[in-house]
C-alpha cells in the first residue's frame, strides 16, 4: 500500500500554500436553486470533499453573465451580487476543513468570436472581471478561468472558430492570444495577488483543424506570468467525437491525458495540474515521476468523498472505487438538470437529507436475503446504523450478479468495485454472513427478525422460441465468465450495453460477431449514458461487428439464427453459436415466498424493478436501511 508521500507535500500556488496536491476538479452537480443561488444541498455536497481532505475544492462551471446564466439553471450564477451571500457561507464551510476554495468562471460559446462586435468583446472581459471580484468578496482563495474545451475564451485562440481580421483575429500568435492576455490582466488588476488564478486549457482539442499542442504550449508561455497554475485537460465540447477523452468512460484507459500535462510541465515555470480518470494511487505515481504538480479528480471524490483522508490515515485500500459508468455526467443531468447521483455512493447529491439523518429509535435484528449489490449495500448501511444484520446468500461467496458484471475484458472498473463491496461487507462489524445457505421461510423465521430485506435479484430472460434449448445456444453471462465456449461465427441477441460488451470481448478474440435487436439504435440507447454507448459502438465498428436492428429472433437451427424484419421478411443468419443477452426479470416467485412473512418487509434491487443497474441496487439498499 502506498504511503502517498508526494501527495501530502504542501505546494505554493501564487501566494497560497495548499496542504496537499489533490484538487477536486470542477463539476456541475445541479444542486443550486433554479436561479443559481447556493442551497443547503450545494453546500453539503462540497463540504464532503473539504471534509474528505481535498487541498482545493473547486466549484464547477459558473456563468459570468446573465445570458449564459439564463440558459444554465441549477448552477452558480455569478452575474449578480445576490449570489455572494450563499457563496460566503460555502467558503466558510470549505475553509473549516483546511481546504482552499476555488470556483470555475466560464462563458459557453453562444456565438463565435467572429460574430462579436468590439464592444461585446470588451463586455465579456468586464463580465469575467466582475464575476471574479464577487468570488473574492465571497471568500474564495482562487478562481479558475475556463480557457479550454472549445468554450468562448478558447475559441479566440482557435483559427477553426475565430475568423476575425482585426487585432483579436487568429492570424498571428500575438492576436489569437490577445483576448486571453487582456482578460487575465484585467482580472488580476481587480482581484490582486492574494487570490490565485488557475487557467484551464485543452492540451489538444483532438479534432481536425484544431490547434496543435505545440501552439497551446507556446500560448501557455505567453500567459504564465499572469496565472499561478495551469490545468491541462483535452477536447472540444462542441465536437462530440472528442468528449470521450474529456470525460472518459470505463472503456478508455485511466490517465490517458497525463502526457499532455507532462509536456506543459517541461515547458513552463509554473505549477501544472493534470486531470482525467485518476485515483489516489495514480496521483502518487504521477507526482513522484514529476509529470504534474497537482492532480485534479472529481468522479473519484463523488464515489468516495473521504479518499484523501483515508489515504492519509493509511486506509487507502478501503476507498470505494469509481466505476466510470457516467451516471454522474451523462446526458440526462445536463438536459433536464437532474441532481447529481452516483452508482456506487448512494449518498451523493443526498447529503443534506441523510448526512445528519436521525439514529433509529430502536435497534433491530435484520435478516437480508441475497448477497448481491443491493443486499450488500443494505447490510453495510444497516450495520453502520447499529442494527444486527444476518445475511443469507445461497452461493458460496457474496456478489450475486456483480460476479458476472465484473467479468470480461471491459469490466476492470466494475471488478474493483466488486472486490471492494465484498471485502467491505465481510469486514463491517455487526453483519453475520451465511454463505452457501439458501433462505427458506423456516430458517428466516428461526432468526426471529424484526425486519426482513429481500434482495434475491433477477434471472435471465430466455424467450420461448423454437431451438432455444439447443446446444449451440448460450447465455452471455456464461460467456463473460468463461463457463462456455463459442464457435467462430456468433449471433448475439441483445444489443444493449451488456450484449455489446460481450460482443466486443468475442470480436477481440477474433470471432465473427453479428448483433441483433428488436429495437432501433435510438431506442436501445434510451436511458443509457450517451458517452459509453457511443464509445462502445465505435469500438465494435472498428472490430467489424455488424449490428442489425429492428429484427426479431424467431428460431434457432443447426444453421444459425432465423430472424424476421419489420416487413415480416424471414431469413437466416448463419452461425456456430447464438448468444442471448435479452435482459433480466425479477425473481418474483421467490419474493412471494417471503413477502408477508413478518410485518416489516422491504423488497429491493433487481427483484423489485426491471432496471438491472448497480445504481438502482445500491440506492434501494441504502434507502431500505434508512427505513429500519
C-alpha positions in Angstrom: 0.0 0.0 0.0 1.3 3.4 -1.0 2.4 5.9 1.7 1.3 8.7 -0.7 4.2 10.8 0.5 4.3 13.0 -2.7 0.5 13.8 -2.4 0.9 15.2 1.1 3.8 17.6 0.3 2.4 21.1 0.6 2.7 23.3 -2.5 2.7 27.0 -3.1 0.3 28.3 -5.7 0.8 32.0 -6.1 0.7 33.4 -2.6 -1.3 30.4 -1.3 0.1 27.3 0.4 -2.0 24.2 -0.4 -1.9 21.4 2.2 -1.7 18.6 -0.4 -1.6 18.0 -4.1 -5.2 16.9 -4.7 -7.8 19.2 -6.2 -11.5 18.4 -6.7 -12.0 19.3 -10.3 -15.0 21.4 -11.4 -18.3 19.6 -11.9 -22.0 20.6 -12.2 -24.0 18.8 -9.5 -27.1 20.8 -10.4 -27.8 21.4 -6.7 -28.2 25.1 -6.5 -31.6 26.8 -6.7 -33.1 27.2 -10.2 -31.8 30.8 -10.3 -28.2 29.9 -9.5 -28.1 30.7 -5.8 -26.4 28.5 -3.2 -28.6 25.9 -1.5 -28.1 23.7 1.5 -27.7 20.7 -0.8 -25.0 22.6 -2.7 -23.0 23.4 0.4 -23.3 19.9 1.8 -22.1 18.3 -1.4 -18.9 20.4 -1.5 -18.5 20.0 2.2 -17.9 16.3 1.8 -14.8 16.9 -0.4 -13.4 19.5 2.0 -14.0 17.3 5.0 -12.6 14.3 3.0 -9.2 16.0 2.7 -9.1 17.8 -0.7 -6.4 20.5 -0.8 -8.5 22.6 -3.2 -12.3 22.3 -3.5 -13.4 23.7 -6.9 -17.0 24.8 -7.6 -17.8 23.9 -11.2 -18.9 25.7 -14.3 -20.3 29.1 -13.2 -21.8 31.6 -15.7 -20.2 35.0 -15.6 -23.1 36.9 -17.3 -26.9 36.8 -17.3 -27.3 35.5 -20.8 -25.3 32.3 -20.1 -27.0 32.0 -16.7 -30.4 32.2 -18.2 -29.6 29.0 -20.2 -27.8 27.2 -17.4 -30.1 26.5 -14.4 -29.2 24.9 -11.1 -25.5 26.1 -11.3 -24.0 29.1 -9.7 -24.9 32.4 -11.4 -22.1 34.9 -10.9 -23.8 37.6 -12.9 -25.3 39.5 -9.9 -24.5 40.2 -6.3 -27.3 38.1 -4.9 -25.1 35.0 -5.2 -22.5 36.4 -2.7 -24.5 35.6 0.4 -24.6 31.9 -0.2 -21.1 31.7 -1.6 -19.8 33.3 1.6 -21.4 30.5 3.6 -19.9 27.9 1.3 -16.4 29.2 1.5 -16.7 29.3 5.3 -17.5 25.6 5.3 -14.7 24.7 2.9 -12.2 26.7 5.0 -13.3 24.9 8.1 -11.5 21.8 7.0 -8.3 23.4 5.9 -9.1 23.4 2.2 -8.8 26.3 -0.3 -11.9 27.4 -2.1 -11.8 27.8 -5.8 -14.5 28.4 -8.5 -14.6 27.9 -12.3 -15.6 31.0 -14.3 -16.9 30.3 -17.7 -18.8 31.6 -20.7 -20.0 29.0 -23.2 -20.0 29.7 -26.9 -23.4 31.0 -27.7 -21.7 32.7 -30.6 -18.2 32.6 -32.0 -15.6 35.4 -31.8 -16.1 36.1 -35.5 -19.7 37.2 -34.8 -18.8 39.5 -31.9 -18.6 43.3 -32.0 -15.6 45.0 -30.5 -17.9 46.3 -27.7 -19.2 42.8 -27.0 -15.6 41.6 -26.6 -14.9 44.3 -24.0 -18.2 43.5 -22.2 -17.3 39.8 -21.9 -14.0 40.8 -20.3 -15.8 43.0 -17.9 -18.2 40.2 -17.1 -15.3 37.9 -16.1 -13.7 40.7 -14.1 -16.9 41.5 -12.2 -17.6 37.8 -11.5 -14.1 37.3 -10.3 -14.5 40.2 -7.8 -17.8 38.7 -6.5 -15.8 35.5 -5.8 -13.1 37.5 -4.0 -15.6 39.2 -1.7 -17.3 35.9 -1.1 -14.2 34.4 0.4 -12.7 32.4 -2.4 -9.0 31.8 -2.4 -8.8 31.0 -6.1 -10.6 31.3 -9.4 -10.3 29.1 -12.4 -10.7 30.7 -15.8 -12.1 28.2 -18.3 -10.0 28.6 -21.4 -10.4 25.1 -22.8 -13.0 22.6 -24.1 -14.0 24.9 -27.0 -15.7 27.4 -24.9 -15.7 31.1 -25.9 -12.3 32.0 -24.3 -10.7 29.1 -26.1 -12.3 29.9 -29.4 -10.4 33.2 -29.6 -7.2 31.2 -29.9 -8.6 28.8 -32.5 -8.4 29.5 -36.2 -11.1 27.0 -36.6 -13.6 29.2 -34.8 -12.0 32.6 -35.0 -12.2 34.2 -38.4 -11.8 37.8 -37.3 -9.4 40.1 -39.2 -8.7 42.7 -36.5 -6.4 42.6 -33.5 -8.4 39.7 -32.0 -8.1 37.5 -35.1 -6.2 34.2 -35.2 -3.7 35.1 -37.9 -0.8 35.5 -35.5 0.1 34.2 -32.1 0.0 37.7 -30.7 -3.5 38.4 -32.0 -5.0 35.0 -31.2 -3.7 35.2 -27.6 -4.7 38.8 -27.1 -8.2 38.2 -25.7 -6.9 35.8 -23.0 -4.0 38.0 -22.1 -6.2 41.1 -21.8 -8.8 39.2 -19.8 -6.2 37.8 -17.3 -4.6 41.2 -16.9 -8.0 42.8 -16.2 -9.0 40.1 -13.7 -5.6 40.3 -11.9 -5.9 44.1 -11.6 -9.3 43.7 -10.0 -8.6 40.8 -7.5 -5.0 41.5 -6.7 -2.3 39.0 -5.9 -3.7 37.5 -2.7 -6.0 35.3 -4.9 -4.6 32.6 -7.2 -5.6 32.2 -10.8 -5.8 28.8 -12.3 -6.3 28.6 -16.1 -8.0 25.6 -17.6 -6.8 24.7 -21.1 -7.1 21.9 -23.7 -3.7 20.5 -24.3 -5.2 19.2 -27.6 -8.6 19.7 -29.0 -8.4 16.3 -30.7 -10.1 17.0 -34.0 -9.1 18.0 -37.5 -8.3 21.7 -37.9 -7.9 22.1 -34.1 -5.0 23.9 -32.5 -1.8 21.9 -32.1 -0.3 21.1 -28.7 2.8 23.0 -29.7 0.7 26.1 -30.3 -1.1 25.7 -27.0 2.3 25.3 -25.1 3.5 28.5 -26.9 0.4 30.3 -25.8 0.8 29.0 -22.2 4.3 30.5 -22.2 2.8 33.9 -23.0 0.3 33.8 -20.1 2.3 32.0 -17.4 3.3 35.3 -15.8 -0.4 36.2 -15.5 -1.5 33.0 -13.8 -0.5 30.8 -10.9 -1.5 27.3 -12.0 -2.4 25.8 -15.4 -4.9 23.0 -15.6 -4.3 20.8 -18.6 -7.4 18.9 -20.0 -8.2 17.9 -23.6 -11.0 18.1 -26.1 -13.7 20.3 -27.5 -17.2 20.1 -26.0 -18.7 21.2 -29.4 -17.1 18.3 -31.2 -18.8 15.1 -29.8 -16.0 12.8 -31.0 -13.6 14.4 -28.5 -15.7 14.2 -25.4 -14.8 10.5 -24.8 -11.2 11.8 -24.0 -12.5 14.7 -22.0 -14.8 12.6 -19.8 -13.6 9.0 -20.1 -15.9 6.1 -19.8 -14.7 2.7 -18.4 -13.7 1.6 -21.9 -10.9 4.2 -22.1 -7.8 3.7 -20.1 -7.3 5.8 -16.9 -4.8 8.6 -17.1 -4.9 8.8 -20.9 -4.2 12.5 -20.9 -1.4 12.7 -18.3 1.2 13.0 -21.0 -0.2 16.4 -22.0 0.3 17.8 -18.6 3.9 16.3 -18.6 4.6 18.3 -21.8 3.4 21.5 -20.3 5.4 21.0 -17.1 8.6 20.5 -19.1 7.9 23.8 -21.0 6.6 26.1 -18.2 7.9 27.5 -14.9 4.5 27.5 -13.1 2.8 24.5 -11.5 0.7 22.2 -13.7 -2.5 20.3 -12.9 -3.4 17.0 -14.6 -6.9 15.5 -14.8 -8.8 12.6 -16.3 -10.0 9.4 -14.6 -7.3 9.5 -11.9 -7.3 7.9 -8.5 -5.0 8.2 -5.4 -2.5 5.6 -6.4 -2.2 7.1 -9.9 -1.9 10.5 -8.4 1.0 9.4 -6.2 2.8 7.9 -9.2 2.2 11.0 -11.4 3.6 13.3 -8.7 6.5 11.0 -7.9 7.5 10.9 -11.5 7.3 14.6 -11.9 4.6 14.6 -14.6 2.5 17.2 -12.8 2.4 19.3 -9.7 -1.3 18.9 -8.8 -3.8 16.2 -9.6 -7.4 17.0 -10.1 -10.2 14.5 -9.9 -14.0 14.6 -9.4 -15.5 11.2 -10.0 -13.2 9.6 -7.5 -14.5 12.2 -5.0 -18.1 11.5 -6.0 -17.6 7.8 -5.3 -15.6 8.3 -2.2 -15.5 11.8 -0.7 -13.1 10.7 2.1 -10.5 9.4 -0.3 -7.8 11.9 0.7 -8.3 11.4 4.4 -8.4 7.7 4.0 -5.1 7.7 2.1 -3.5 9.9 4.7 -4.7 7.6 7.5 -3.2 4.5 5.9 -6.7 3.3 4.7 -6.2 3.7 1.0 -7.4 0.1 0.4 -10.8 1.0 1.8 -11.5 3.7 -0.7 -14.7 3.0 -2.7 -13.7 2.9 -6.4 -15.5 4.8 -9.1 -16.7 2.5 -11.9 -16.8 5.3 -14.5 -20.4 4.4 -15.5 -21.0 8.1 -16.4 -24.2 8.3 -14.4 -23.0 11.5 -12.8 -22.1 13.1 -16.1 -24.3 11.7 -18.8 -27.0 13.4 -20.9 -30.0 13.4 -18.6 -28.5 15.7 -15.9 -27.3 18.2 -18.5 -30.6 18.1 -20.5 -33.0 18.0 -17.6 -31.0 19.5 -14.7 -31.3 16.3 -12.6 -29.4 16.5 -9.3 -26.2 14.5 -9.2 -26.3 10.8 -8.4 -23.7 8.0 -8.2 -24.0 4.3 -8.9 -21.7 3.2 -6.0 -22.3 6.0 -3.5 -26.0 6.4 -2.7 -25.3 9.5 -0.5 -24.1 11.6 -3.4 -26.5 14.5 -4.0 -28.5 13.5 -1.0 -26.1 14.7 1.7 -28.4 17.4 3.0 -31.1 14.9 3.7 -29.0 12.0 5.0 -25.7 13.3 6.3 -27.3 14.0 9.7 -30.1 11.6 9.4 -31.5 10.7 12.9 -30.4 7.4 14.5 -33.1 4.7 14.6 -35.5 4.8 17.5 -35.0 1.1 18.1 -32.1 -1.1 17.1 -33.4 -4.1 15.2 -32.4 -7.6 14.1 -32.5 -7.6 10.3 -32.4 -10.5 8.0 -31.3 -9.9 4.4 -31.9 -12.5 1.7 -29.4 -12.1 -1.1 -25.7 -11.0 -1.1 -25.7 -9.2 -4.4 -25.0 -5.4 -4.7 -28.4 -4.4 -3.2 -28.2 -6.9 -0.3 -24.6 -6.0 0.5 -25.3 -2.2 0.4 -28.3 -2.7 2.7 -26.3 -4.9 5.1 -23.4 -2.4 5.4 -25.6 0.6 5.9 -27.9 -1.1 8.3 -25.0 -2.4 10.4 -23.4 1.0 10.4 -26.6 2.4 11.8 -26.3 0.0 14.7 -28.7 -2.8 13.6 -27.8 -6.5 13.9 -27.7 -8.0 10.4 -27.9 -11.6 9.3 -27.3 -12.1 5.5 -28.3 -15.3 3.7 -26.5 -16.0 0.4 -27.2 -19.2 -1.5 -23.9 -19.2 -3.3 -20.5 -19.9 -1.8 -19.5 -16.2 -2.0 -21.0 -12.8 -1.9 -21.5 -10.8 -5.1 -24.5 -12.1 -6.9 -24.9 -10.5 -10.3 -21.7 -8.4 -9.7 -19.7 -11.6 -10.1 -20.8 -11.7 -13.7 -20.9 -7.9 -14.3 -17.3 -7.7 -13.3 -16.1 -10.4 -15.7 -14.8 -9.7 -19.2 -12.2 -7.6 -20.9 -14.0 -4.3 -20.4 -15.0 -4.7 -16.8 -11.9 -3.7 -14.9 -13.6 -0.8 -13.0 -16.6 -2.9 -12.0 -14.2 -5.7 -10.9 -12.5 -3.2 -8.5 -15.9 -2.2 -7.1 -16.9 -5.9 -6.8 -13.8 -6.6 -4.8 -14.3 -3.6 -2.6 -18.0 -4.3 -2.0 -17.4 -7.9 -1.0 -14.3 -7.1 1.2 -16.1 -4.2 2.9 -19.2 -6.2 3.6 -17.1 -9.0 5.1 -15.3 -6.6 7.3 -18.2 -4.5 8.5 -18.9 -5.2 12.2 -22.4 -6.2 13.0 -23.0 -8.5 10.0 -23.3 -12.2 10.2 -22.9 -13.8 6.8 -24.3 -17.2 5.9 -23.0 -18.2 2.5 -24.0 -21.5 0.8 -27.2 -21.1 2.7 -30.5 -20.8 0.8 -33.0 -18.8 2.7 -36.3 -20.5 3.5 -39.3 -19.2 5.4 -38.4 -21.6 8.2 -34.7 -20.6 8.6 -35.6 -16.9 8.3 -38.3 -17.1 11.0 -35.8 -19.1 13.2 -33.7 -15.9 13.4 -36.7 -14.1 14.9 -36.0 -10.9 12.8 -37.6 -7.5 13.4 -37.2 -6.7 9.7 -36.7 -8.6 6.5 -35.0 -7.2 3.4 -35.5 -9.3 0.2 -32.7 -8.9 -2.4 -32.8 -12.1 -4.4 -32.0 -10.5 -7.7 -33.2 -11.4 -11.1 -32.9 -14.2 -13.7 -32.2 -14.0 -17.4 -35.0 -13.7 -19.9 -35.0 -16.8 -22.1 -37.7 -16.4 -24.8 -39.9 -19.4 -25.6 -38.8 -19.7 -29.2 -38.0 -22.9 -31.1 -34.4 -24.1 -30.7 -33.6 -22.0 -27.6 -32.6 -25.1 -25.7 -30.2 -26.3 -28.4 -26.5 -26.9 -27.5 -25.4 -24.1 -29.8 -27.4 -21.5 -27.6 -25.7 -20.0 -24.6 -26.2 -17.1 -22.2 -24.0 -14.0 -22.4 -23.2 -14.2 -18.6 -21.7 -17.7 -19.1 -19.6 -16.3 -22.0 -18.3 -13.4 -19.9 -17.3 -15.7 -17.0 -15.7 -18.2 -19.3 -18.1 -21.0 -18.4 -18.9 -21.8 -22.0 -17.0 -21.6 -25.3 -18.5 -20.3 -28.6 -17.8 -21.0 -32.2 -16.1 -18.7 -34.7 -19.3 -17.2 -36.1 -21.6 -15.8 -33.4 -25.0 -14.1 -33.5 -25.6 -12.2 -30.3 -29.2 -11.3 -29.5 -29.5 -8.1 -27.5 -27.5 -5.0 -28.5 -27.7 -3.1 -25.2 -24.6 -2.3 -23.2 -24.3 -5.8 -21.7 -24.7 -7.6 -25.1 -22.4 -5.1 -26.8 -19.7 -5.6 -24.2 -19.9 -9.4 -24.7 -19.8 -8.8 -28.5 -16.6 -6.7 -28.0 -15.0 -9.5 -26.0 -15.7 -12.1 -28.6 -14.7 -9.9 -31.5 -11.4 -9.1 -29.7 -10.8 -12.9 -29.7 -11.2 -13.0 -33.5 -14.8 -14.2 -33.6 -17.1 -13.0 -36.4 -19.9 -11.4 -34.5 -23.4 -10.1 -35.5 -25.5 -8.2 -33.0 -29.3 -8.3 -33.4 -32.0 -6.4 -31.6 -35.8 -5.8 -31.8 -35.3 -2.1 -31.1 -33.8 0.7 -33.2 -30.4 2.1 -32.2 -32.1 5.2 -30.7 -34.4 3.0 -28.6 -31.6 0.9 -27.4 -29.7 4.0 -26.2 -32.7 5.4 -24.3 -31.7 5.8 -20.6 -28.1 4.8 -21.3 -25.3 7.3 -20.8 -24.5 8.6 -24.3 -20.7 8.6 -24.0 -20.3 4.9 -23.0 -22.8 3.5 -25.6 -21.4 5.8 -28.3 -17.8 4.8 -27.5 -18.6 1.1 -27.4 -20.4 1.2 -30.7 -17.3 2.9 -32.2 -15.1 0.2 -30.8 -17.4 -2.5 -32.2 -17.3 -0.9 -35.7 -13.5 -0.9 -35.6 -13.6 -4.7 -34.9 -16.0 -5.3 -37.7 -19.0 -6.2 -35.6 -22.2 -6.0 -37.7 -25.4 -4.7 -36.0 -28.9 -5.5 -37.3 -31.7 -3.6 -35.5 -35.4 -3.9 -35.6 -35.5 -7.6 -36.2 -37.0 -10.5 -34.1 -35.3 -13.8 -33.3 -37.8 -16.4 -34.4 -36.0 -19.7 -34.4 -32.6 -21.3 -33.9 -31.4 -24.2 -36.1 -28.2 -26.1 -36.8 -27.5 -23.5 -39.5 -28.0 -20.4 -37.3 -30.4 -17.8 -36.2 -33.7 -17.2 -38.0 -34.9 -13.6 -37.8 -37.7 -11.5 -39.2 -37.6 -7.8 -40.0 -40.3 -5.1 -39.8 -41.7 -6.2 -43.1 -42.1 -9.8 -41.9 -39.4 -10.9 -44.2 -37.7 -14.0 -42.8 -34.1 -15.0 -43.3 -31.3 -16.9 -41.6 -28.0 -15.6 -40.2 -25.5 -18.5 -40.4 -23.5 -19.0 -37.2 -22.0 -21.6 -35.0 -23.3 -20.1 -31.7 -26.3 -18.0 -30.7 -25.6 -15.9 -27.5 -28.6 -14.5 -25.6 -28.4 -11.1 -23.8 -32.1 -10.2 -23.6 -32.3 -8.6 -20.2 -33.5 -9.9 -16.9 -36.7 -10.3 -15.0 -37.3 -10.2 -11.2 -37.3 -13.4 -9.3 -40.9 -12.8 -8.3 -41.7 -16.3 -7.2 -39.0 -16.2 -4.6 -40.1 -12.8 -3.4 -43.7 -14.2 -2.9 -42.4 -16.8 -0.5 -41.2 -14.2 1.9 -43.1 -11.0 1.3 -45.7 -11.4 4.0 -43.6 -13.5 6.4 -43.3 -10.7 9.1 -44.7 -7.3 9.5 -41.7 -5.2 8.3 -40.5 -6.3 4.8 -38.6 -4.5 2.1 -38.0 -5.7 -1.4 -35.0 -4.1 -3.2 -32.8 -4.4 -6.2 -33.3 -6.4 -9.3 -36.1 -8.4 -7.7 -38.0 -5.2 -7.2 -37.5 -3.5 -10.6 -36.6 -4.1 -14.2 -33.7 -1.7 -14.2 -30.9 -4.2 -13.5 -28.3 -1.5 -12.7 -25.8 -1.1 -9.9 -27.2 2.4 -9.2 -30.7 1.0 -8.6 -29.4 -1.8 -6.4 -27.3 0.4 -4.2 -29.9 3.1 -3.9 -32.6 0.8 -2.9 -30.3 -1.0 -0.5 -29.4 2.3 1.2 -32.9 3.6 1.3 -34.1 0.4 2.9 -31.5 0.8 5.6 -32.8 4.3 6.5 -36.3 3.0 6.8 -35.5 0.5 9.5 
